[in-house]
Amino acid sequence: MAYIIPSDISQLALAGGHTGELETLHVLKRELASDYIVFHGVHWTREYAGHTIYGEVDFVIVNLSGDVLLIEQKNGRLNETAAGLVKNYGAKSKNVGDQIKRSIDKIKEKFRLSNRSEGHIDLDYLIYCPDHHVKNVNSAALDSSRIVDAPASAELPARIEKVLGKGTSSNAAHYELVLSFFKQTLEIEPDIHAHISAHEKSFTRLSTGLVQAVQNIQMEPTRLRIDGTAGSGKSAAGRLFFDQALSVNRRPLFVCYNRSLAERVKHTVNRGGHVNTWNGLCAKFLEDCGHKIDYEEMKSDPDFWTHIEERVLEEVVPDKWIFDFLVVDEGQDFEPVWFDLIQKFLENEAGIMWLQDQDQKIRRGVEGDVELVNFVGYRCRTNYRTPESIARFIMRYSPYKFECANDLPGLGVGVHRYKDQDEQSKIVASVVRELVRDGFTLSDIVVLSCRGIQSSFFSERKRVGEFSLRRFAGEYDMFGNQVMTKGKVLFDTIYRFKGQQAPAVIVVDMDPDPDDGEQSWKILHAAMTRATVRLDLVTKGDNAITGEFSAW
C-alpha cells in the first residue's frame, strides 16, 4: 500500500469530494507498493481547487531513489488533433502534452533554485485519460508508452511501476531532499488536529491565506497578535513559526490553554524547544528545580494550580529555561497573571506570537483580557475547516460571521430534540449508528458536551446504546498524564476539545440560557465549528434559543 500525502482522503470522500482524481487516488493507495509516496492535488481549499501549485500535475509519485513520476489525469472526452491531445474547457482548450512538459520544466527549475548544491532531479511522466480511448497516437504527439487510456485504465499501477521502478535506498539524503521539496512546494505539513501515532502522521495542506499573510509581516522583535476565526489555521501558523525559530537555532516555547491540543502540537513540531500548557509548563519547571508535586492534591484543593504558580514566582529561572520565541495558542482563555509570569521564561527581546479568537472565549471566571502592549494585530475571518453546508447553518443562526473557504459541501447538520433528559442517550446512539452506516468509523466521531466534564448528562454513562464511550477519567498518573477510560467513541467537553476538530461531531447538553445569550452563543459556536464533515445537535425541544434550529 502506497503512502499518500496529504493523507486525509477519507475525510475528503465523506465530505463529498467524489472527483475522478479522488477515485484514482484510492486505486494508487491500494495497489501501489509501500515503496512509493504519492503527493496529490486533491484537496478542499480554494487555493488548490482543481489543480496543484504546479498548475496541471494531479499526482507526483516518488520512489525509494528519489526519482519522480508526474501524472496528469484528464477526465471526459479529449480531442486528437494534429497539434496533439487536447482537452476543451468551454471556450478554452489546452494541449495535454504541452501542459505536462511545462510542468516538468517548472519543477526542474524550482528544484535547482531551491537546492543549488544538489540541483538534479529525475522526472518522468504519464498521461492518464480513463474516459478516452486514444486511437491515433501520432496525432496525440506523445510517446505511446506514456499514455494510459480507457482500455488500459486498470493497468495504471503496473504502468507506474514499469516506468518509475521501485528504486533503491542507497541515497537516503537525496530521497529526503526530494520529499522535503514537494512538502514545502505544496505547503503540506503534519495535521495538528489529527490523531498522531509514532508510526504515521496525517498530512494536510496549510491554510495558506493566513500563513502567507503573517509571513510577510516584518518586525523585530516579533510582537504579533492574530485574531483568527475558528478554522482559520491559527494553530498551523503557530506551529510553522515554532519550526522556523528552530531552523535558525532559536529556543521557542509553545504554550496552549488546552492539554489535548498541546499534546497534538508536540507530535507535529520538530524536536527542540518546549510545548506545553501553562499549568504543565509550571509543573515541569518546578519538577526540574527539584520540587515534588503531588497531583493527588488536585482532587481536594481547588487552588492547587494557584499554589503552583506562587512557587514558580519564588524560583530563579536558570538559563536552560529561558526561551527567545513564544507562541501562545487559545490566548483568549489566558489569565492576565499568566502572561506576566510567563515572561520570567523569556529573553528581553524574545519574539511573541499570540493566537486568539474572542468569539470562542468560553472560559468563565477570567477577569479581563491579557493586555498586549506594542503588538501588531492581524484579523482573519476566513474559515478553511467548516464545509459549506455546516457553515451556512452556523451563519444562519449564530451572531458570529465568517467567510467559508471550504469548497466541499459536507454532509450537513442534523437537529434532534428531546423532552426528557433520559432520551439523549438513545438519540446519540441512533445518530452514531447512522454515521457508521454513512461510512464514518467510530474514531471519526466525537460526542461533545457544552457543559463541564462533571456536570454533563453523560458524565457517568459508560455507553450509548451498543457503543462504549472513551473519556477523561478525572485522574492523573504519577507523571501528571491524563488518564482516559477505555471506549470506542470519544466523549469530551468543548472546554477541553476547543482548538481541535473531528469529521463527525455530536453536540449534547445544549441548553443555552437566553439571559446569558452571548456566552451561550460562544459555547455553541466553538462546539459547532469543530466538525469538518457532519454536525449533529441534540437539544431540548422547548429551549428558547435552539428551538428555531432546523436541519440543514
Secondary structure, 3 states (H helix, E strand, C coil): CCEEECCCHHHHHHCCCCCHHHHHHHHHHHHCCCCCEEEECCCCEHHHCCCCCCCCCCEEEECCCCCEEEEEECCCCCEEECCEEEEEECCEEEEHHHHHHHHHHHHHHHHHHHCHHHCCCCEEEEEEECCCCCCCHHHHCCCHHHEEEHHHHHHHHHHHHHHHCCCCCCCHHHHHHHHHHHHHHCCEEECCCCCCCCCCCCEEECCHHHHHHHHCCCCCCCEEEEEECCCCCHHHHHHHHHHHHHHCCCCEEEEECCHHHHHHHHHHCCCCCEEEEHHHHHHHHHHHCCCCCCHHHHHCCCCHHHHHHHHHHHCCCCHHHCEEEEEEECHHHCCHHHHHHHHHHEEEEEEEEEEECHHHCCCCCCCCCCCCCCCEEEEECEECCCCHHHHHHHHHHCCCCCEECECCCCCCEEEEEECCCCHHHHHHHHHHHHHHHCCCCHHHEEEEECCCCCCCCCCCCCEECCEEEECEEEEECCCCCEEECCCCEEEEEHHHHCCCCEEEEEEEEECCCHHHHHHHHHHHHHHHCCEEEEEEEEEECCCCCHHHCCCC
